[in-house]
Every structure is written in C-alpha cells, then in structure tokens.
Amino acid sequence: MGWGDVCIYLLYLLLQMGWGDLGILGQPEKETPNLDKMAAEGMLLLDFYTANPLCSPSRAALLTGRLPIRNGFYTTNDHARNGYTPQEIVGGIPDSEVLVSELLSQAGYRNKIIGKWHLGHRPQYLPLRHGFHEWFGAPNCHFGPYDNKATPNIPVYNGSEMVGRYYEDFAISRASGESNLTQLYVSEALDFIDRQAAAGRPFFLYWAPDATHGPLYASRGFLGTSRRGLYGDVVRELDDGVGRILARLRARGLDTNTLVFFTSDNGAAMVSRTQGGSNGPFLCGKQTTFEGGMREPAIAWWPSRIQPGQISHQLSTVMDLFTTALELAGAVPPSDRVYDGTSLLPTLLNGTEVDRPVFYYRGDELMAVRYGLYKAHFWTWTNGQDERSKGIDFCRGEDIPGVTTMQQVNYTDSPLLFHLGRDPGERYSIKPKSSEYKQAMRKLEEVVASHRAGLLPGEPQFNMCDSAVMNWAPPGCEKLGRCLKGPESKPYKCPWPH
C-alpha cells in the first residue's frame, strides 16, 4: 500500500524562535515542556536550515520548494540585500509558482493557514488565491499602531475578507505586551482539526503565529510567568499552544497518521536585545548568513511512524517539507522547474542520512555553502557602521575580525572555511595553505559550480515599492465601513538597508 492509499494529515508549526529558545538546548527548566516532549517523542534535527535569513523569502521557499533566487523573493536593487514584504511592496508570490497548498488541494486535502502569510498583501497574492481554503491571520507583520492616514494598520482576515485591524479590533498593548491573538490562533487550529476529523478528510494546517516577532505579545495568563521576561512569556504561550494542538490530535485519534513539523523561518533576532531569543552557540542571528541566522530549531513528530528519542544530523531545509508533503500525499509537482527540496521520509522513518549541500543566499548573492561539516563563506557582511551607531546590530556581542564584517567583503578568491563540527560558532577559519582546506574546497567548489550551472533566477519581486498599494482598502473593508483613502500611485525602487 502506497502513501497515497492512506489518510495522511500534515501540520506545520512555524514559530519565529532560535535554537537556544528550546529547553532541550538551554532554556531554563520547564519553559518549553511541550516542545521538549514533542522532541522526546519524535526526532530532533540538529542540522536544519531555513532558505534565507529573513521571514518572507523563507516562507516562500517552504511553500514552493524552491530557493528565493528561483521563486523571485529577492531584490536586485543593491547587492546582497535582504528584502521582505512590507506594506509598500508591489510584488508577491508569482502566479507562475506552484505552492504545496495548491498541489495538496488537487490531491483532496483541506488546507488552512493560521497566522502571518507574508507572501504579498495585494488581493492576487493572498492565500485563498494559492491553494488554501481557509485563513485566519494577517498578510504582514504586526508593526504599529499606525495613524491610518500616513500608514494603515495591518488587516486581519477570516477567509477572503478582513474582519478588522491590528491595534483597533485586535488589540496589542505596546505598554504591557498583552494581546489575545495567540489564543485566537490556537482556537482556530483546534476548531479546524475537529472539523476535519469529523469529516474524515485529509488536511494541511500551516500554523504560523507571530508573537515572537517584535513587538512581542502574550495573553494575560502568560504575562510575567517567565524568567526570560516578555520574550519568555511569549515562548511559554506558544509552547502551550503546541501542546494543546498535539493533545487535540491525540484526542481525535489523528496522532498516528499526522506528520507534525516544528521549525522557524529564521534565527532569533539579536538586534532585539532583551526582546529577542537565543541562537545558542551559533554566530550572529536573523538577517545574516552565519549559522545563527539560518540554522533553525526543527522537530518532527509522528507517533508510530517516527521512533521516539531520535537525533539526526541530516542536512535539511524548509524546502524539504514541500517535497516530503507531496510524497506523503501522492502528489506530483510540475516537471518544468528545478526544486531545491528533498524528501525527508528516509531520514524520519529510517534514520537515513545522505550527503547534500545547503546554500546560504542574501538577496541576489550566494554568500556561503555547506557540504558535510564544512562551510565556506564567499562573502561576509553583518550590517554597516551607520546602523551600528544607531544600535542596530545583527551580531550583538559577537565580533570576529574578518568574519563579522561591517562592509561587504568578497572572499570568493579565497573563501573563509570553517569546520562546523568542531567550530559551530564559526570563530576559527581553516588556513588556506593547509591540506584540509584544499581538499574541502575542491568539493565545495564542485557543488557551487553545479548549482550555478542550473540556476535560472526568477523575476525579482522586491524591487518596486509604492505607498498606494498599502492596506488602505483590503477585501471586505466596505462591509465594515473601514476602507481608507490612499495616496496616488508613485512607484519607486525599494530601499533595502540590510
């Protein structure tokens, strides 16, 4: 009997956390009991990566199975700059890209996204246009509050129409950090699971709460409960939500045929100081292509299929979730494009590990590559002195000469090489004249040459901005009497400082 002959449910939990935020890897005792239990009952993947050190491109890669340089989630306005989808962005996920949600829908799955979308907020880019049947959440980050004159507050959608806005109908206190949003997201997940269980229907749930993304928020029952301050309160509430979702799967008898995967879309934001997470031993954080920016927490849970208590060092990425989901559903992606994901089923079910590369992109530039335990940096850059002087530092407290550079430094002729097994913090580069360096670089250069030979960049989606495309009048605003008048269209090249 093949996978397509059984009812498989898929649940992705995408929380913005770093490796050091899990109790199993350094959090104070009992801060993440449910995630710790999830890892003990399943598999912990210690060498798991996102596809980009920033949220929007990572999410696009997860859902398309393709690197951002292929699916268009990058910019060519300036070299090696991170881009995402703020309100001013004109672009979004292209119709030419085929999302896992679309393919699962064709295979008979009921799909729902809960939380932040971040693949474009104009109507043509929203989730229900791309294979999702249900959505409760927002298209952008919950920055604000705004004045709704110069900048509109971010809308919250239920289905295809907005049902209010952050800071107005969905309160987030900037003073105390109190908000009930995570509880709403948990309730939506439990309701969705109940309905699909009652219908006996396969489903794909993409649970993407954003409470750990600044500004932080937690509900009243969790505020002040953690030794890590507000950030710890947020993590505790998200951990509780994960526990409730897994418990509901068990209660509905769905746990033994549901693959649940927990991960993050980028490393913890070091720039947030006391309001951010921890990347443990890894260098720097979000926005960078050092390990702290792209090496992510990852837990796979599937009782009766994934044996408990396993640890894997298989090199893997968020794009593998695309391929893994399709294999389980018996769905076949279009054959006219290159995919960067590989099925994780041999690893999850049999503990198999194979050699493969990981590519670290920042905008339009391949900054680094990893193969085996070796990682080579072709370019290094954190962020500039102008930003550092304002307190914006993506490597806060970590300064390694020649590595955490404040200018873009080209090491292509003699890449910086690290052995991540004995130096996971990328602090001690291997000497170029050594035999170890020469042998490792031969293989890494082969891998990069093969990758570049088959690379066809997509049309960049992060080049153009326009204040007229912000969330002035989202679908459904007229029913609420909440449409806002925006400015005239004046497109301009998006400025990306990082």
C-alpha positions in Angstrom: 0.0 0.0 0.0 1.4 3.4 -1.0 1.3 6.6 0.9 -1.5 7.8 -1.4 -3.7 5.0 -0.2 -3.9 6.1 3.4 -5.2 9.3 5.0 -2.2 11.4 6.0 -2.6 14.7 7.8 0.1 17.4 7.6 0.7 20.1 10.2 3.5 22.7 10.0 4.2 24.8 13.1 6.2 27.8 12.0 7.3 29.9 15.0 10.0 32.5 15.0 12.4 31.2 17.5 16.1 30.4 17.8 17.8 27.1 18.8 18.6 28.4 22.2 14.9 29.0 23.0 14.1 25.4 23.5 14.5 23.8 26.9 16.4 20.9 25.4 19.1 23.2 24.3 19.5 25.7 27.1 16.2 27.4 28.1 15.5 27.5 31.8 13.7 24.3 33.1 10.1 24.0 32.2 9.9 27.0 29.8 9.1 24.8 26.8 7.8 21.5 28.3 5.6 20.7 25.3 8.2 21.2 22.7 10.7 19.2 24.8 8.2 16.4 25.0 7.5 16.7 21.3 11.2 16.2 20.6 11.5 13.3 23.0 8.6 11.6 21.3 9.9 12.3 17.8 13.1 13.3 16.0 15.3 16.4 16.7 17.0 17.6 13.5 20.2 19.4 14.6 21.3 20.5 11.1 18.2 22.0 9.8 18.2 25.3 7.8 15.9 27.9 6.5 16.3 29.2 2.9 17.0 32.8 3.8 17.9 34.8 7.0 14.6 36.7 6.7 10.9 35.8 7.0 9.2 36.4 3.7 11.7 34.6 1.5 11.9 31.7 3.9 8.1 31.2 3.8 8.1 31.4 0.0 10.8 28.7 -0.1 8.9 26.5 2.3 5.7 26.6 0.2 7.3 26.4 -3.2 10.2 24.0 -2.5 12.5 26.5 -4.3 15.2 28.9 -3.2 14.1 32.6 -3.1 16.5 33.3 -6.0 14.4 31.0 -8.1 10.9 32.0 -6.9 11.6 35.7 -7.1 11.6 36.6 -3.4 14.7 38.7 -3.6 15.9 42.1 -4.9 18.4 43.4 -7.4 18.2 47.0 -6.3 21.5 46.6 -4.4 24.0 43.8 -3.9 23.3 41.1 -1.3 20.4 42.9 0.4 17.7 41.2 2.4 14.1 42.0 1.3 10.7 41.1 2.5 7.0 42.1 2.0 6.3 45.3 4.0 3.1 47.2 3.2 4.8 49.3 0.5 5.9 46.2 -1.6 4.3 46.0 -5.1 5.3 42.3 -5.6 4.3 39.0 -4.1 4.3 35.3 -4.8 4.0 35.0 -8.6 1.2 33.0 -10.2 3.8 31.0 -12.1 5.0 29.5 -8.8 3.1 26.4 -7.7 2.6 26.1 -3.9 2.4 22.9 -1.9 -1.1 24.1 -0.8 -2.2 24.1 -4.5 -0.9 20.6 -5.1 -2.3 19.2 -1.8 -5.7 20.8 -2.7 -5.7 18.9 -6.0 -4.9 15.7 -4.0 -8.1 16.2 -1.9 -6.6 18.0 1.1 -8.4 20.7 3.0 -5.9 23.5 3.7 -5.8 26.2 6.3 -3.2 28.9 7.2 -3.4 30.5 10.7 -1.2 33.5 11.4 1.1 35.5 9.2 1.2 35.0 5.5 3.9 37.4 4.3 3.9 36.4 0.6 2.3 39.6 -0.6 -0.8 41.5 0.6 -2.4 42.7 -2.6 -5.5 40.6 -3.4 -3.9 38.5 -6.1 -1.2 37.3 -3.7 -3.4 36.2 -0.8 -3.6 32.6 0.5 -7.0 31.7 -0.8 -5.7 32.5 -4.3 -2.9 30.0 -3.8 -4.5 26.7 -2.7 -5.6 27.5 0.8 -9.3 27.0 1.6 -9.3 28.8 4.9 -7.3 31.6 6.5 -7.3 33.4 9.8 -4.5 35.9 10.2 -2.7 38.8 8.7 -0.8 39.4 5.5 2.1 41.4 7.0 4.0 41.8 10.3 2.0 43.4 13.2 4.0 46.6 13.3 2.1 49.6 14.6 0.0 51.1 15.8 -0.3 53.4 12.8 -2.4 56.5 12.3 -4.4 55.2 9.3 -3.5 58.4 7.5 0.1 58.1 6.6 0.2 54.4 7.2 -2.8 52.0 7.7 -2.9 49.4 10.4 -2.5 45.8 9.2 -5.7 44.0 8.5 -6.7 40.6 10.0 -8.5 38.2 7.6 -11.0 35.5 8.2 -11.2 33.8 4.9 -11.1 36.1 1.9 -12.1 39.2 3.7 -10.8 41.4 6.5 -12.5 41.3 9.9 -10.7 44.2 11.5 -7.2 45.6 12.0 -4.4 45.1 14.5 -4.4 47.6 17.4 -8.0 48.5 16.6 -10.3 45.4 16.5 -7.4 43.1 17.6 -5.6 44.8 20.4 -1.9 44.6 21.1 -0.7 46.7 24.1 2.7 48.3 23.4 2.9 49.2 27.0 2.4 45.7 28.6 2.6 43.4 25.7 -0.8 42.0 26.3 -2.8 40.5 23.4 -5.1 37.6 22.9 -4.0 36.8 19.4 -2.1 33.6 20.1 -5.2 32.3 22.0 -7.3 33.0 18.9 -4.7 31.3 16.7 -4.8 28.2 19.0 -8.6 28.1 19.0 -8.7 28.4 15.2 -6.3 25.4 14.9 -8.3 23.2 17.3 -11.6 24.0 15.5 -10.1 23.2 12.2 -8.7 19.8 13.4 -12.1 19.0 15.0 -14.0 19.7 11.7 -11.6 17.7 9.6 -11.6 14.8 12.0 -15.4 14.8 11.9 -15.4 14.8 8.1 -12.7 12.1 7.8 -10.8 14.4 5.4 -7.1 14.8 5.0 -5.8 18.2 5.8 -2.8 20.5 5.7 -2.6 23.1 8.6 0.1 25.7 8.4 0.1 27.3 11.9 2.3 30.4 11.8 1.8 32.6 14.8 4.0 35.7 15.0 4.1 36.6 18.7 7.9 36.2 19.0 8.3 38.7 16.2 8.7 42.2 17.6 6.7 43.9 19.0 6.2 40.9 21.4 2.8 40.0 22.8 1.3 37.4 25.1 -2.1 36.9 26.7 -2.8 37.9 30.3 -2.4 34.4 31.7 1.2 34.2 30.5 2.5 37.7 31.2 5.0 37.7 33.9 5.4 33.9 34.2 8.8 33.5 32.7 12.3 34.2 34.0 13.1 35.4 30.5 10.9 38.5 30.6 8.3 39.2 28.0 10.0 37.1 25.4 10.0 34.2 27.7 6.3 34.8 28.4 5.6 34.7 24.6 7.6 31.4 24.2 5.7 29.8 27.1 2.4 30.7 25.5 3.4 29.3 22.1 4.7 26.2 23.7 1.4 25.8 25.5 -0.4 26.2 22.1 1.7 23.5 20.5 0.9 21.2 23.5 -2.8 21.8 23.1 -2.7 21.1 19.3 -0.8 17.8 19.8 -3.3 16.8 22.5 -6.2 17.5 20.3 -4.7 15.3 17.6 -4.4 12.5 20.1 -8.0 13.1 21.4 -9.3 12.8 17.9 -7.3 9.7 17.1 -5.3 11.5 14.4 -1.8 11.4 16.0 -0.7 8.2 14.4 -1.4 9.4 10.8 -0.4 13.1 11.2 3.1 14.3 10.5 3.7 17.4 12.6 6.8 19.5 11.9 8.0 22.4 14.1 10.5 24.9 12.9 11.3 28.7 12.4 11.6 30.9 9.4 14.9 32.5 10.5 17.2 32.6 13.5 16.5 34.7 16.6 16.8 38.5 16.1 19.9 39.5 18.0 19.1 43.2 17.2 16.1 42.9 19.6 18.4 42.9 22.7 16.4 41.8 25.7 13.3 41.4 23.5 14.7 38.6 21.3 15.6 35.0 21.5 18.8 33.0 21.6 20.7 31.2 18.9 22.8 29.2 21.4 26.3 28.5 20.2 25.7 29.8 16.7 27.2 33.0 15.3 25.0 36.2 14.9 21.3 36.0 14.1 18.4 37.0 11.8 19.4 39.0 8.7 22.9 37.2 8.4 24.1 34.1 6.6 26.0 32.9 9.6 24.7 29.9 11.4 22.7 31.9 13.9 20.7 33.5 11.0 19.8 30.3 9.1 20.2 27.2 11.3 16.8 26.5 12.8 15.0 24.6 15.5 13.4 21.5 13.9 11.3 18.8 15.4 9.4 16.0 13.5 6.6 14.2 15.4 4.6 11.3 14.1 3.7 8.6 16.7 4.0 5.0 15.4 6.0 6.2 12.4 8.9 8.2 13.7 10.5 6.3 16.5 10.9 8.4 19.7 14.1 9.9 21.1 15.9 10.2 17.8 18.5 12.8 16.8 19.5 13.4 13.2 22.4 15.3 11.7 20.9 15.1 8.2 21.5 18.4 6.4 18.0 19.6 5.6 16.0 22.7 4.8 12.5 24.1 4.9 12.2 23.3 1.2 12.3 19.6 2.1 8.9 20.0 3.7 7.4 20.8 0.3 8.8 17.5 -1.2 8.1 15.4 1.8 4.4 16.6 1.9 3.9 15.8 -1.7 5.4 12.3 -1.4 3.1 11.6 1.5 0.0 12.9 -0.4 0.9 11.1 -3.6 1.0 14.4 -5.4 3.4 15.2 -8.3 4.8 18.7 -8.8 5.2 20.3 -12.3 8.3 18.9 -14.0 9.2 22.2 -15.8 11.3 23.7 -13.0 14.1 23.0 -10.5 13.2 22.2 -6.9 15.6 22.5 -4.0 13.8 20.2 -1.6 14.5 16.6 -0.9 12.1 14.2 0.8 12.9 13.7 4.4 11.0 10.4 4.8 14.1 8.2 4.6 15.5 10.2 7.4 12.4 10.5 9.5 11.3 6.9 9.2 14.6 5.0 8.8 17.3 7.4 10.1 18.9 7.5 6.7 21.5 10.3 6.2 22.9 11.3 2.8 25.4 14.0 1.7 23.9 17.1 0.2 24.6 20.9 0.2 23.0 23.9 1.9 23.2 27.2 0.1 23.1 30.5 2.0 21.7 33.4 0.0 21.4 37.0 1.0 19.3 38.8 -1.7 20.8 38.0 -5.1 24.2 36.7 -3.8 25.3 33.3 -2.8 27.1 34.1 0.4 28.1 30.7 1.6 27.7 26.9 1.1 27.8 24.0 3.4 28.6 20.4 2.5 29.2 17.8 5.1 30.7 19.6 8.1 32.5 22.2 6.0 31.1 25.7 5.3 32.7 28.2 3.0 31.9 31.9 3.0 32.3 33.7 -0.3 31.0 36.9 1.1 30.7 38.2 4.6 28.6 41.1 6.0 26.6 41.8 9.1 25.4 45.4 8.7 27.0 48.8 8.4 28.6 51.2 10.8 25.8 53.8 10.1 23.3 51.3 11.5 25.6 50.1 14.3 25.8 53.7 15.6 22.0 53.6 16.0 22.1 50.4 18.0 21.1 48.1 15.0 23.5 45.1 15.3 22.7 41.7 13.9 25.7 40.2 15.7 25.2 41.9 19.1 28.1 41.0 21.5 30.0 39.0 18.9 32.9 40.5 16.9 35.2 38.2 15.0 37.7 40.1 12.9 37.5 39.4 9.2 34.2 37.4 9.7 31.5 39.7 11.2 32.4 42.4 8.8 30.6 45.8 8.7 31.2 46.0 4.9 30.5 43.5 2.2 33.8 41.6 1.9 34.4 39.4 -1.1 36.3 36.3 -0.2 35.5 34.4 -3.5 39.1 34.0 -4.5 40.0 32.5 -1.1 36.8 31.6 0.8 36.7 31.5 4.6 36.4 27.9 5.5 35.0 26.5 8.8 34.5 23.0 10.2 31.1 23.2 11.9 31.6 20.0 13.8 34.4 21.4 15.9 33.7 25.1 15.4 29.9 25.6 15.2 30.3 29.3 16.1 32.4 30.0 13.0 35.2 31.6 15.0 38.3 29.8 13.8 38.8 29.7 10.0 40.9 26.9 8.5 44.2 28.1 7.0 44.1 28.3 3.1 47.5 26.7 2.8 46.5 23.6 4.8 45.8 20.3 3.1 42.4 20.2 4.9 41.4 23.5 3.3 42.5 22.4 -0.2 40.7 19.1 0.0 37.5 20.5 1.4 37.4 23.4 -1.0 37.7 21.2 -4.1 34.4 19.5 -3.2 32.7 22.8 -2.2 33.7 24.4 -5.4 32.3 21.5 -7.4 29.0 21.8 -5.5 28.8 25.5 -6.2 29.7 25.1 -9.9 26.9 22.5 -10.4 24.4 24.8 -8.6 25.2 27.8 -10.6 25.1 25.9 -13.9 21.5 25.0 -13.3 20.4 28.3 -11.8 17.6 30.3 -13.5 16.8 33.3 -11.3 13.1 34.3 -11.1 11.7 37.8 -11.7 12.7 39.8 -8.5 9.6 40.7 -6.5 11.2 43.1 -4.0 12.4 45.8 -6.4 9.4 48.1 -6.5 7.5 49.9 -3.7 4.5 52.2 -3.8 2.6 53.8 -0.9 -0.6 53.4 -2.9 -0.6 49.6 -2.6 -0.6 49.6 1.2 -3.5 48.1 3.2 -5.8 51.0 2.6 -8.8 49.1 1.3 -8.4 45.3 1.7 -11.2 43.0 0.6 -14.2 43.2 2.9 -13.4 46.7 4.2 -16.5 48.1 2.6 -18.8 45.8 4.7 -17.2 47.0 7.9 -17.1 50.7 6.8 -13.4 50.6 7.3 -11.9 51.4 3.9 -9.3 54.1 3.9 -8.3 56.5 1.1 -4.8 56.1 0.0 -2.4 58.3 -1.9 -1.9 58.4 -5.7 0.4 55.8 -7.1 4.1 56.8 -7.2 6.2 53.7 -7.7 9.8 53.9 -6.5 12.7 51.5 -6.0 12.5 49.9 -2.6 15.4 50.9 -0.3 16.9 47.8 1.4 19.4 48.9 4.1 20.5 45.4 5.1 
